Amino acid sequence: MELEKISELEFVIKTAIKTKQSLGVLIEMPGFEMPEMIINPVENLEKKLEYYKATYDDNLEHKHAKGIKIIGYTFC
């Protein structure tokens, strides 16, 4: 599923925690043909939410690395 805003990612993470599911996050990066998927175990999601909110802006673009962006997710 696609994501556009940090508030959407926050909702998805809270849903994953509530339903006890791990979460795959799709990351778009310059120079790569396909997005990368990072799997976050449900046990790590509270800390990962803090990290994502500190590292990505409202549009899910990395604050310190131009071109890196969260574009989607999947429950695992």
mmCIF file of the N, C-alpha and C atoms, coordinates in Angstrom:
data_MODEL
# 
_entry.id   MODEL 
# 
loop_
_atom_site.group_PDB 
_atom_site.id 
_atom_site.type_symbol 
_atom_site.label_atom_id 
_atom_site.label_alt_id 
_atom_site.label_comp_id 
_atom_site.label_asym_id 
_atom_site.label_entity_id 
_atom_site.label_seq_id 
_atom_site.pdbx_PDB_ins_code 
_atom_site.Cartn_x 
_atom_site.Cartn_y 
_atom_site.Cartn_z 
_atom_site.occupancy 
_atom_site.B_iso_or_equiv 
_atom_site.pdbx_formal_charge 
_atom_site.auth_seq_id 
_atom_site.auth_comp_id 
_atom_site.auth_asym_id 
_atom_site.auth_atom_id 
_atom_site.pdbx_PDB_model_num 
ATOM 1   N N  . MET A 1 1  ? 0.837  -1.171  0.000  1.00 0.00 ? 1  MET A N  1 
ATOM 2   C CA . MET A 1 1  ? 0.000  0.000   0.000  1.00 0.00 ? 1  MET A CA 1 
ATOM 3   C C  . MET A 1 1  ? 0.888  1.243   0.000  1.00 0.00 ? 1  MET A C  1 
ATOM 4   N N  . GLU A 1 2  ? 0.414  2.267   -0.654 1.00 0.00 ? 2  GLU A N  1 
ATOM 5   C CA . GLU A 1 2  ? 1.172  3.510   -0.750 1.00 0.00 ? 2  GLU A CA 1 
ATOM 6   C C  . GLU A 1 2  ? 1.021  4.372   0.499  1.00 0.00 ? 2  GLU A C  1 
ATOM 7   N N  . LEU A 1 3  ? 2.049  5.171   0.758  1.00 0.00 ? 3  LEU A N  1 
ATOM 8   C CA . LEU A 1 3  ? 2.037  6.144   1.843  1.00 0.00 ? 3  LEU A CA 1 
ATOM 9   C C  . LEU A 1 3  ? 2.449  7.499   1.292  1.00 0.00 ? 3  LEU A C  1 
ATOM 10  N N  . GLU A 1 4  ? 1.856  8.563   1.818  1.00 0.00 ? 4  GLU A N  1 
ATOM 11  C CA . GLU A 1 4  ? 2.228  9.914   1.393  1.00 0.00 ? 4  GLU A CA 1 
ATOM 12  C C  . GLU A 1 4  ? 2.617  10.826  2.542  1.00 0.00 ? 4  GLU A C  1 
ATOM 13  N N  . LYS A 1 5  ? 2.130  10.548  3.747  1.00 0.00 ? 5  LYS A N  1 
ATOM 14  C CA . LYS A 1 5  ? 2.355  11.439  4.893  1.00 0.00 ? 5  LYS A CA 1 
ATOM 15  C C  . LYS A 1 5  ? 2.825  10.653  6.113  1.00 0.00 ? 5  LYS A C  1 
ATOM 16  N N  . ILE A 1 6  ? 3.576  11.322  6.976  1.00 0.00 ? 6  ILE A N  1 
ATOM 17  C CA . ILE A 1 6  ? 4.066  10.692  8.200  1.00 0.00 ? 6  ILE A CA 1 
ATOM 18  C C  . ILE A 1 6  ? 2.896  10.280  9.095  1.00 0.00 ? 6  ILE A C  1 
ATOM 19  N N  . SER A 1 7  ? 1.803  11.021  9.045  1.00 0.00 ? 7  SER A N  1 
ATOM 20  C CA . SER A 1 7  ? 0.627  10.668  9.855  1.00 0.00 ? 7  SER A CA 1 
ATOM 21  C C  . SER A 1 7  ? 0.038  9.326   9.408  1.00 0.00 ? 7  SER A C  1 
ATOM 22  N N  . GLU A 1 8  ? 0.102  9.042   8.117  1.00 0.00 ? 8  GLU A N  1 
ATOM 23  C CA . GLU A 1 8  ? -0.366 7.744   7.610  1.00 0.00 ? 8  GLU A CA 1 
ATOM 24  C C  . GLU A 1 8  ? 0.536  6.625   8.119  1.00 0.00 ? 8  GLU A C  1 
ATOM 25  N N  . LEU A 1 9  ? 1.846  6.857   8.082  1.00 0.00 ? 9  LEU A N  1 
ATOM 26  C CA . LEU A 1 9  ? 2.794  5.856   8.577  1.00 0.00 ? 9  LEU A CA 1 
ATOM 27  C C  . LEU A 1 9  ? 2.572  5.607   10.063 1.00 0.00 ? 9  LEU A C  1 
ATOM 28  N N  . GLU A 1 10 ? 2.336  6.662   10.817 1.00 0.00 ? 10 GLU A N  1 
ATOM 29  C CA . GLU A 1 10 ? 2.084  6.515   12.249 1.00 0.00 ? 10 GLU A CA 1 
ATOM 30  C C  . GLU A 1 10 ? 0.833  5.655   12.491 1.00 0.00 ? 10 GLU A C  1 
ATOM 31  N N  . PHE A 1 11 ? -0.227 5.886   11.736 1.00 0.00 ? 11 PHE A N  1 
ATOM 32  C CA . PHE A 1 11 ? -1.451 5.104   11.861 1.00 0.00 ? 11 PHE A CA 1 
ATOM 33  C C  . PHE A 1 11 ? -1.193 3.629   11.541 1.00 0.00 ? 11 PHE A C  1 
ATOM 34  N N  . VAL A 1 12 ? -0.438 3.388   10.464 1.00 0.00 ? 12 VAL A N  1 
ATOM 35  C CA . VAL A 1 12 ? -0.123 2.020   10.046 1.00 0.00 ? 12 VAL A CA 1 
ATOM 36  C C  . VAL A 1 12 ? 0.701  1.306   11.115 1.00 0.00 ? 12 VAL A C  1 
ATOM 37  N N  . ILE A 1 13 ? 1.680  1.987   11.683 1.00 0.00 ? 13 ILE A N  1 
ATOM 38  C CA . ILE A 1 13 ? 2.518  1.382   12.718 1.00 0.00 ? 13 ILE A CA 1 
ATOM 39  C C  . ILE A 1 13 ? 1.684  1.056   13.957 1.00 0.00 ? 13 ILE A C  1 
ATOM 40  N N  . LYS A 1 14 ? 0.825  1.974   14.364 1.00 0.00 ? 14 LYS A N  1 
ATOM 41  C CA . LYS A 1 14 ? -0.029 1.718   15.529 1.00 0.00 ? 14 LYS A CA 1 
ATOM 42  C C  . LYS A 1 14 ? -0.985 0.556   15.266 1.00 0.00 ? 14 LYS A C  1 
ATOM 43  N N  . THR A 1 15 ? -1.467 0.440   14.039 1.00 0.00 ? 15 THR A N  1 
ATOM 44  C CA . THR A 1 15 ? -2.321 -0.687  13.666 1.00 0.00 ? 15 THR A CA 1 
ATOM 45  C C  . THR A 1 15 ? -1.541 -1.999  13.741 1.00 0.00 ? 15 THR A C  1 
ATOM 46  N N  . ALA A 1 16 ? -0.320 -1.991  13.241 1.00 0.00 ? 16 ALA A N  1 
ATOM 47  C CA . ALA A 1 16 ? 0.528  -3.195  13.278 1.00 0.00 ? 16 ALA A CA 1 
ATOM 48  C C  . ALA A 1 16 ? 0.799  -3.622  14.719 1.00 0.00 ? 16 ALA A C  1 
ATOM 49  N N  . ILE A 1 17 ? 1.060  -2.653  15.583 1.00 0.00 ? 17 ILE A N  1 
ATOM 50  C CA . ILE A 1 17 ? 1.303  -2.961  16.995 1.00 0.00 ? 17 ILE A CA 1 
ATOM 51  C C  . ILE A 1 17 ? 0.045  -3.576  17.610 1.00 0.00 ? 17 ILE A C  1 
ATOM 52  N N  . LYS A 1 18 ? -1.095 -2.942  17.355 1.00 0.00 ? 18 LYS A N  1 
ATOM 53  C CA . LYS A 1 18 ? -2.363 -3.416  17.929 1.00 0.00 ? 18 LYS A CA 1 
ATOM 54  C C  . LYS A 1 18 ? -2.718 -4.824  17.457 1.00 0.00 ? 18 LYS A C  1 
ATOM 55  N N  . THR A 1 19 ? -2.418 -5.122  16.188 1.00 0.00 ? 19 THR A N  1 
ATOM 56  C CA . THR A 1 19 ? -2.762 -6.427  15.621 1.00 0.00 ? 19 THR A CA 1 
ATOM 57  C C  . THR A 1 19 ? -1.597 -7.420  15.684 1.00 0.00 ? 19 THR A C  1 
ATOM 58  N N  . LYS A 1 20 ? -0.494 -6.984  16.316 1.00 0.00 ? 20 LYS A N  1 
ATOM 59  C CA . LYS A 1 20 ? 0.683  -7.841  16.523 1.00 0.00 ? 20 LYS A CA 1 
ATOM 60  C C  . LYS A 1 20 ? 1.258  -8.377  15.218 1.00 0.00 ? 20 LYS A C  1 
ATOM 61  N N  . GLN A 1 21 ? 1.430  -7.469  14.245 1.00 0.00 ? 21 GLN A N  1 
ATOM 62  C CA . GLN A 1 21 ? 2.010  -7.829  12.949 1.00 0.00 ? 21 GLN A CA 1 
ATOM 63  C C  . GLN A 1 21 ? 3.318  -7.078  12.736 1.00 0.00 ? 21 GLN A C  1 
ATOM 64  N N  . SER A 1 22 ? 4.265  -7.726  12.110 1.00 0.00 ? 22 SER A N  1 
ATOM 65  C CA . SER A 1 22 ? 5.480  -7.024  11.671 1.00 0.00 ? 22 SER A CA 1 
ATOM 66  C C  . SER A 1 22 ? 5.113  -6.156  10.482 1.00 0.00 ? 22 SER A C  1 
ATOM 67  N N  . LEU A 1 23 ? 5.998  -5.214  10.154 1.00 0.00 ? 23 LEU A N  1 
ATOM 68  C CA . LEU A 1 23 ? 5.696  -4.250  9.109  1.00 0.00 ? 23 LEU A CA 1 
ATOM 69  C C  . LEU A 1 23 ? 6.859  -4.134  8.129  1.00 0.00 ? 23 LEU A C  1 
ATOM 70  N N  . GLY A 1 24 ? 6.564  -4.243  6.851  1.00 0.00 ? 24 GLY A N  1 
ATOM 71  C CA . GLY A 1 24 ? 7.549  -3.996  5.807  1.00 0.00 ? 24 GLY A CA 1 
ATOM 72  C C  . GLY A 1 24 ? 7.372  -2.573  5.291  1.00 0.00 ? 24 GLY A C  1 
ATOM 73  N N  . VAL A 1 25 ? 8.456  -1.812  5.239  1.00 0.00 ? 25 VAL A N  1 
ATOM 74  C CA . VAL A 1 25 ? 8.422  -0.424  4.774  1.00 0.00 ? 25 VAL A CA 1 
ATOM 75  C C  . VAL A 1 25 ? 9.225  -0.333  3.477  1.00 0.00 ? 25 VAL A C  1 
ATOM 76  N N  . LEU A 1 26 ? 8.621  0.231   2.435  1.00 0.00 ? 26 LEU A N  1 
ATOM 77  C CA . LEU A 1 26 ? 9.287  0.390   1.141  1.00 0.00 ? 26 LEU A CA 1 
ATOM 78  C C  . LEU A 1 26 ? 9.985  1.744   1.083  1.00 0.00 ? 26 LEU A C  1 
ATOM 79  N N  . ILE A 1 27 ? 11.273 1.707   0.772  1.00 0.00 ? 27 ILE A N  1 
ATOM 80  C CA . ILE A 1 27 ? 12.105 2.897   0.727  1.00 0.00 ? 27 ILE A CA 1 
ATOM 81  C C  . ILE A 1 27 ? 12.617 3.102   -0.701 1.00 0.00 ? 27 ILE A C  1 
ATOM 82  N N  . GLU A 1 28 ? 12.356 4.278   -1.256 1.00 0.00 ? 28 GLU A N  1 
ATOM 83  C CA . GLU A 1 28 ? 12.850 4.650   -2.584 1.00 0.00 ? 28 GLU A CA 1 
ATOM 84  C C  . GLU A 1 28 ? 14.179 5.383   -2.400 1.00 0.00 ? 28 GLU A C  1 
ATOM 85  N N  . MET A 1 29 ? 15.182 5.001   -3.208 1.00 0.00 ? 29 MET A N  1 
ATOM 86  C CA . MET A 1 29 ? 16.502 5.608   -3.104 1.00 0.00 ? 29 MET A CA 1 
ATOM 87  C C  . MET A 1 29 ? 17.051 5.915   -4.490 1.00 0.00 ? 29 MET A C  1 
ATOM 88  N N  . PRO A 1 30 ? 17.736 7.055   -4.638 1.00 0.00 ? 30 PRO A N  1 
ATOM 89  C CA . PRO A 1 30 ? 18.308 7.399   -5.930 1.00 0.00 ? 30 PRO A CA 1 
ATOM 90  C C  . PRO A 1 30 ? 19.328 6.350   -6.382 1.00 0.00 ? 30 PRO A C  1 
ATOM 91  N N  . GLY A 1 31 ? 19.310 6.058   -7.666 1.00 0.00 ? 31 GLY A N  1 
ATOM 92  C CA . GLY A 1 31 ? 20.280 5.131   -8.233 1.00 0.00 ? 31 GLY A CA 1 
ATOM 93  C C  . GLY A 1 31 ? 19.858 3.675   -8.179 1.00 0.00 ? 31 GLY A C  1 
ATOM 94  N N  . PHE A 1 32 ? 18.733 3.394   -7.542 1.00 0.00 ? 32 PHE A N  1 
ATOM 95  C CA . PHE A 1 32 ? 18.247 2.022   -7.450 1.00 0.00 ? 32 PHE A CA 1 
ATOM 96  C C  . PHE A 1 32 ? 16.974 1.884   -8.272 1.00 0.00 ? 32 PHE A C  1 
ATOM 97  N N  . GLU A 1 33 ? 16.911 0.834   -9.042 1.00 0.00 ? 33 GLU A N  1 
ATOM 98  C CA . GLU A 1 33 ? 15.780 0.592   -9.926 1.00 0.00 ? 33 GLU A CA 1 
ATOM 99  C C  . GLU A 1 33 ? 14.496 0.295   -9.162 1.00 0.00 ? 33 GLU A C  1 
ATOM 100 N N  . MET A 1 34 ? 14.620 -0.459  -8.089 1.00 0.00 ? 34 MET A N  1 
ATOM 101 C CA . MET A 1 34 ? 13.462 -0.882  -7.301 1.00 0.00 ? 34 MET A CA 1 
ATOM 102 C C  . MET A 1 34 ? 13.593 -0.384  -5.859 1.00 0.00 ? 34 MET A C  1 
ATOM 103 N N  . PRO A 1 35 ? 12.459 -0.157  -5.198 1.00 0.00 ? 35 PRO A N  1 
ATOM 104 C CA . PRO A 1 35 ? 12.534 0.231   -3.781 1.00 0.00 ? 35 PRO A CA 1 
ATOM 105 C C  . PRO A 1 35 ? 13.066 -0.917  -2.917 1.00 0.00 ? 35 PRO A C  1 
ATOM 106 N N  . GLU A 1 36 ? 13.632 -0.549  -1.795 1.00 0.00 ? 36 GLU A N  1 
ATOM 107 C CA . GLU A 1 36 ? 14.131 -1.508  -0.821 1.00 0.00 ? 36 GLU A CA 1 
ATOM 108 C C  . GLU A 1 36 ? 13.040 -1.740  0.219  1.00 0.00 ? 36 GLU A C  1 
ATOM 109 N N  . MET A 1 37 ? 12.882 -2.981  0.683  1.00 0.00 ? 37 MET A N  1 
ATOM 110 C CA . MET A 1 37 ? 11.927 -3.258  1.741  1.00 0.00 ? 37 MET A CA 1 
ATOM 111 C C  . MET A 1 37 ? 12.676 -3.567  3.027  1.00 0.00 ? 37 MET A C  1 
ATOM 112 N N  . ILE A 1 38 ? 12.314 -2.850  4.065  1.00 0.00 ? 38 ILE A N  1 
ATOM 113 C CA . ILE A 1 38 ? 12.883 -3.078  5.384  1.00 0.00 ? 38 ILE A CA 1 
ATOM 114 C C  . ILE A 1 38 ? 11.781 -3.694  6.242  1.00 0.00 ? 38 ILE A C  1 
ATOM 115 N N  . ILE A 1 39 ? 12.071 -4.833  6.851  1.00 0.00 ? 39 ILE A N  1 
ATOM 116 C CA . ILE A 1 39 ? 11.100 -5.512  7.706  1.00 0.00 ? 39 ILE A CA 1 
ATOM 117 C C  . ILE A 1 39 ? 11.372 -5.120  9.158  1.00 0.00 ? 39 ILE A C  1 
ATOM 118 N N  . ASN A 1 40 ? 10.337 -4.588  9.808  1.00 0.00 ? 40 ASN A N  1 
ATOM 119 C CA . ASN A 1 40 ? 10.420 -4.202  11.214 1.00 0.00 ? 40 ASN A CA 1 
ATOM 120 C C  . ASN A 1 40 ? 9.575  -5.164  12.040 1.00 0.00 ? 40 ASN A C  1 
ATOM 121 N N  . PRO A 1 41 ? 10.201 -5.966  12.919 1.00 0.00 ? 41 PRO A N  1 
ATOM 122 C CA . PRO A 1 41 ? 9.421  -6.852  13.785 1.00 0.00 ? 41 PRO A CA 1 
ATOM 123 C C  . PRO A 1 41 ? 8.502  -6.029  14.684 1.00 0.00 ? 41 PRO A C  1 
ATOM 124 N N  . VAL A 1 42 ? 7.355  -6.578  14.989 1.00 0.00 ? 42 VAL A N  1 
ATOM 125 C CA . VAL A 1 42 ? 6.375  -5.862  15.813 1.00 0.00 ? 42 VAL A CA 1 
ATOM 126 C C  . VAL A 1 42 ? 6.996  -5.381  17.127 1.00 0.00 ? 42 VAL A C  1 
ATOM 127 N N  . GLU A 1 43 ? 7.918  -6.147  17.682 1.00 0.00 ? 43 GLU A N  1 
ATOM 128 C CA . GLU A 1 43 ? 8.552  -5.767  18.948 1.00 0.00 ? 43 GLU A CA 1 
ATOM 129 C C  . GLU A 1 43 ? 9.367  -4.475  18.843 1.00 0.00 ? 43 GLU A C  1 
ATOM 130 N N  . ASN A 1 44 ? 9.793  -4.110  17.634 1.00 0.00 ? 44 ASN A N  1 
ATOM 131 C CA . ASN A 1 44 ? 10.617 -2.910  17.439 1.00 0.00 ? 44 ASN A CA 1 
ATOM 132 C C  . ASN A 1 44 ? 9.810  -1.691  16.998 1.00 0.00 ? 44 ASN A C  1 
ATOM 133 N N  . LEU A 1 45 ? 8.538  -1.850  16.734 1.00 0.00 ? 45 LEU A N  1 
ATOM 134 C CA . LEU A 1 45 ? 7.781  -0.790  16.065 1.00 0.00 ? 45 LEU A CA 1 
ATOM 135 C C  . LEU A 1 45 ? 7.629  0.499   16.869 1.00 0.00 ? 45 LEU A C  1 
ATOM 136 N N  . GLU A 1 46 ? 7.507  0.421   18.180 1.00 0.00 ? 46 GLU A N  1 
ATOM 137 C CA . GLU A 1 46 ? 7.390  1.663   18.967 1.00 0.00 ? 46 GLU A CA 1 
ATOM 138 C C  . GLU A 1 46 ? 8.641  2.512   18.801 1.00 0.00 ? 46 GLU A C  1 
ATOM 139 N N  . LYS A 1 47 ? 9.812  1.899   18.914 1.00 0.00 ? 47 LYS A N  1 
ATOM 140 C CA . LYS A 1 47 ? 11.085 2.627   18.740 1.00 0.00 ? 47 LYS A CA 1 
ATOM 141 C C  . LYS A 1 47 ? 11.263 3.090   17.294 1.00 0.00 ? 47 LYS A C  1 
ATOM 142 N N  . LYS A 1 48 ? 10.849 2.262   16.340 1.00 0.00 ? 48 LYS A N  1 
ATOM 143 C CA . LYS A 1 48 ? 10.981 2.629   14.926 1.00 0.00 ? 48 LYS A CA 1 
ATOM 144 C C  . LYS A 1 48 ? 10.110 3.831   14.602 1.00 0.00 ? 48 LYS A C  1 
ATOM 145 N N  . LEU A 1 49 ? 8.924  3.919   15.207 1.00 0.00 ? 49 LEU A N  1 
ATOM 146 C CA . LEU A 1 49 ? 8.069  5.084   14.990 1.00 0.00 ? 49 LEU A CA 1 
ATOM 147 C C  . LEU A 1 49 ? 8.782  6.351   15.448 1.00 0.00 ? 49 LEU A C  1 
ATOM 148 N N  . GLU A 1 50 ? 9.408  6.304   16.603 1.00 0.00 ? 50 GLU A N  1 
ATOM 149 C CA . GLU A 1 50 ? 10.190 7.454   17.087 1.00 0.00 ? 50 GLU A CA 1 
ATOM 150 C C  . GLU A 1 50 ? 11.278 7.810   16.076 1.00 0.00 ? 50 GLU A C  1 
ATOM 151 N N  . TYR A 1 51 ? 11.983 6.799   15.577 1.00 0.00 ? 51 TYR A N  1 
ATOM 152 C CA . TYR A 1 51 ? 13.046 7.015   14.594 1.00 0.00 ? 51 TYR A CA 1 
ATOM 153 C C  . TYR A 1 51 ? 12.502 7.644   13.310 1.00 0.00 ? 51 TYR A C  1 
ATOM 154 N N  . TYR A 1 52 ? 11.423 7.070   12.773 1.00 0.00 ? 52 TYR A N  1 
ATOM 155 C CA . TYR A 1 52 ? 10.862 7.597   11.524 1.00 0.00 ? 52 TYR A CA 1 
ATOM 156 C C  . TYR A 1 52 ? 10.410 9.043   11.691 1.00 0.00 ? 52 TYR A C  1 
ATOM 157 N N  . LYS A 1 53 ? 9.791  9.365   12.809 1.00 0.00 ? 53 LYS A N  1 
ATOM 158 C CA . LYS A 1 53 ? 9.309  10.734  13.037 1.00 0.00 ? 53 LYS A CA 1 
ATOM 159 C C  . LYS A 1 53 ? 10.470 11.721  13.176 1.00 0.00 ? 53 LYS A C  1 
ATOM 160 N N  . ALA A 1 54 ? 11.590 11.271  13.725 1.00 0.00 ? 54 ALA A N  1 
ATOM 161 C CA . ALA A 1 54 ? 12.764 12.136  13.885 1.00 0.00 ? 54 ALA A CA 1 
ATOM 162 C C  . ALA A 1 54 ? 13.556 12.277  12.588 1.00 0.00 ? 54 ALA A C  1 
ATOM 163 N N  . THR A 1 55 ? 13.483 11.271  11.705 1.00 0.00 ? 55 THR A N  1 
ATOM 164 C CA . THR A 1 55 ? 14.353 11.213  10.535 1.00 0.00 ? 55 THR A CA 1 
ATOM 165 C C  . THR A 1 55 ? 13.678 11.618  9.228  1.00 0.00 ? 55 THR A C  1 
ATOM 166 N N  . TYR A 1 56 ? 12.360 11.470  9.145  1.00 0.00 ? 56 TYR A N  1 
ATOM 167 C CA . TYR A 1 56 ? 11.622 11.767  7.916  1.00 0.00 ? 56 TYR A CA 1 
ATOM 168 C C  . TYR A 1 56 ? 10.669 12.929  8.143  1.00 0.00 ? 56 TYR A C  1 
ATOM 169 N N  . ASP A 1 57 ? 10.494 13.762  7.103  1.00 0.00 ? 57 ASP A N  1 
ATOM 170 C CA . ASP A 1 57 ? 9.606  14.917  7.220  1.00 0.00 ? 57 ASP A CA 1 
ATOM 171 C C  . ASP A 1 57 ? 8.145  14.510  7.001  1.00 0.00 ? 57 ASP A C  1 
ATOM 172 N N  . ASP A 1 58 ? 7.247  15.487  6.978  1.00 0.00 ? 58 ASP A N  1 
ATOM 173 C CA . ASP A 1 58 ? 5.817  15.216  6.852  1.00 0.00 ? 58 ASP A CA 1 
ATOM 174 C C  . ASP A 1 58 ? 5.468  14.477  5.566  1.00 0.00 ? 58 ASP A C  1 
ATOM 175 N N  . ASN A 1 59 ? 6.279  14.667  4.515  1.00 0.00 ? 59 ASN A N  1 
ATOM 176 C CA . ASN A 1 59 ? 6.050  14.002  3.228  1.00 0.00 ? 59 ASN A CA 1 
ATOM 177 C C  . ASN A 1 59 ? 6.848  12.709  3.078  1.00 0.00 ? 59 ASN A C  1 
ATOM 178 N N  . LEU A 1 60 ? 7.376  12.220  4.191  1.00 0.00 ? 60 LEU A N  1 
ATOM 179 C CA . LEU A 1 60 ? 8.133  10.959  4.251  1.00 0.00 ? 60 LEU A CA 1 
ATOM 180 C C  . LEU A 1 60 ? 9.459  11.011  3.500  1.00 0.00 ? 60 LEU A C  1 
ATOM 181 N N  . GLU A 1 61 ? 10.006 12.208  3.327  1.00 0.00 ? 61 GLU A N  1 
ATOM 182 C CA . GLU A 1 61 ? 11.329 12.358  2.719  1.00 0.00 ? 61 GLU A CA 1 
ATOM 183 C C  . GLU A 1 61 ? 12.372 12.456  3.827  1.00 0.00 ? 61 GLU A C  1 
ATOM 184 N N  . HIS A 1 62 ? 13.478 11.746  3.639  1.00 0.00 ? 62 HIS A N  1 
ATOM 185 C CA . HIS A 1 62 ? 14.557 11.735  4.632  1.00 0.00 ? 62 HIS A CA 1 
ATOM 186 C C  . HIS A 1 62 ? 15.068 13.157  4.827  1.00 0.00 ? 62 HIS A C  1 
ATOM 187 N N  . LYS A 1 63 ? 15.190 13.589  6.069  1.00 0.00 ? 63 LYS A N  1 
ATOM 188 C CA . LYS A 1 63 ? 15.613 14.954  6.380  1.00 0.00 ? 63 LYS A CA 1 
ATOM 189 C C  . LYS A 1 63 ? 17.083 15.208  6.077  1.00 0.00 ? 63 LYS A C  1 
ATOM 190 N N  . HIS A 1 64 ? 17.901 14.167  6.059  1.00 0.00 ? 64 HIS A N  1 
ATOM 191 C CA . HIS A 1 64 ? 19.350 14.347  5.940  1.00 0.00 ? 64 HIS A CA 1 
ATOM 192 C C  . HIS A 1 64 ? 19.963 13.673  4.715  1.00 0.00 ? 64 HIS A C  1 
ATOM 193 N N  . ALA A 1 65 ? 19.160 13.004  3.921  1.00 0.00 ? 65 ALA A N  1 
ATOM 194 C CA . ALA A 1 65 ? 19.675 12.300  2.744  1.00 0.00 ? 65 ALA A CA 1 
ATOM 195 C C  . ALA A 1 65 ? 18.691 12.517  1.589  1.00 0.00 ? 65 ALA A C  1 
ATOM 196 N N  . LYS A 1 66 ? 18.995 13.492  0.766  1.00 0.00 ? 66 LYS A N  1 
ATOM 197 C CA . LYS A 1 66 ? 18.110 13.862  -0.339 1.00 0.00 ? 66 LYS A CA 1 
ATOM 198 C C  . LYS A 1 66 ? 17.831 12.673  -1.260 1.00 0.00 ? 66 LYS A C  1 
ATOM 199 N N  . GLY A 1 67 ? 16.559 12.520  -1.601 1.00 0.00 ? 67 GLY A N  1 
ATOM 200 C CA . GLY A 1 67 ? 16.168 11.480  -2.536 1.00 0.00 ? 67 GLY A CA 1 
ATOM 201 C C  . GLY A 1 67 ? 15.682 10.193  -1.892 1.00 0.00 ? 67 GLY A C  1 
ATOM 202 N N  . ILE A 1 68 ? 15.928 10.035  -0.603 1.00 0.00 ? 68 ILE A N  1 
ATOM 203 C CA . ILE A 1 68 ? 15.453 8.835   0.092  1.00 0.00 ? 68 ILE A CA 1 
ATOM 204 C C  . ILE A 1 68 ? 14.065 9.137   0.643  1.00 0.00 ? 68 ILE A C  1 
ATOM 205 N N  . LYS A 1 69 ? 13.119 8.239   0.349  1.00 0.00 ? 69 LYS A N  1 
ATOM 206 C CA . LYS A 1 69 ? 11.735 8.493   0.716  1.00 0.00 ? 69 LYS A CA 1 
ATOM 207 C C  . LYS A 1 69 ? 11.005 7.180   1.003  1.00 0.00 ? 69 LYS A C  1 
ATOM 208 N N  . ILE A 1 70 ? 10.158 7.212   2.036  1.00 0.00 ? 70 ILE A N  1 
ATOM 209 C CA . ILE A 1 70 ? 9.274  6.076   2.320  1.00 0.00 ? 70 ILE A CA 1 
ATOM 210 C C  . ILE A 1 70 ? 8.086  6.202   1.372  1.00 0.00 ? 70 ILE A C  1 
ATOM 211 N N  . ILE A 1 71 ? 7.801  5.137   0.637  1.00 0.00 ? 71 ILE A N  1 
ATOM 212 C CA . ILE A 1 71 ? 6.728  5.212   -0.363 1.00 0.00 ? 71 ILE A CA 1 
ATOM 213 C C  . ILE A 1 71 ? 5.590  4.232   -0.110 1.00 0.00 ? 71 ILE A C  1 
ATOM 214 N N  . GLY A 1 72 ? 5.790  3.247   0.757  1.00 0.00 ? 72 GLY A N  1 
ATOM 215 C CA . GLY A 1 72 ? 4.739  2.270   0.962  1.00 0.00 ? 72 GLY A CA 1 
ATOM 216 C C  . GLY A 1 72 ? 5.029  1.326   2.098  1.00 0.00 ? 72 GLY A C  1 
ATOM 217 N N  . TYR A 1 73 ? 4.089  0.419   2.315  1.00 0.00 ? 73 TYR A N  1 
ATOM 218 C CA . TYR A 1 73 ? 4.213  -0.547  3.405  1.00 0.00 ? 73 TYR A CA 1 
ATOM 219 C C  . TYR A 1 73 ? 3.447  -1.815  3.077  1.00 0.00 ? 73 TYR A C  1 
ATOM 220 N N  . THR A 1 74 ? 3.726  -2.847  3.849  1.00 0.00 ? 74 THR A N  1 
ATOM 221 C CA . THR A 1 74 ? 2.945  -4.075  3.821  1.00 0.00 ? 74 THR A CA 1 
ATOM 222 C C  . THR A 1 74 ? 3.026  -4.709  5.205  1.00 0.00 ? 74 THR A C  1 
ATOM 223 N N  . PHE A 1 75 ? 1.957  -5.321  5.638  1.00 0.00 ? 75 PHE A N  1 
ATOM 224 C CA . PHE A 1 75 ? 1.989  -6.078  6.884  1.00 0.00 ? 75 PHE A CA 1 
ATOM 225 C C  . PHE A 1 75 ? 2.601  -7.438  6.601  1.00 0.00 ? 75 PHE A C  1 
ATOM 226 N N  . CYS A 1 76 ? 3.388  -7.922  7.542  1.00 0.00 ? 76 CYS A N  1 
ATOM 227 C CA . CYS A 1 76 ? 4.068  -9.206  7.354  1.00 0.00 ? 76 CYS A CA 1 
ATOM 228 C C  . CYS A 1 76 ? 3.614  -10.213 8.397  1.00 0.00 ? 76 CYS A C  1 
# 
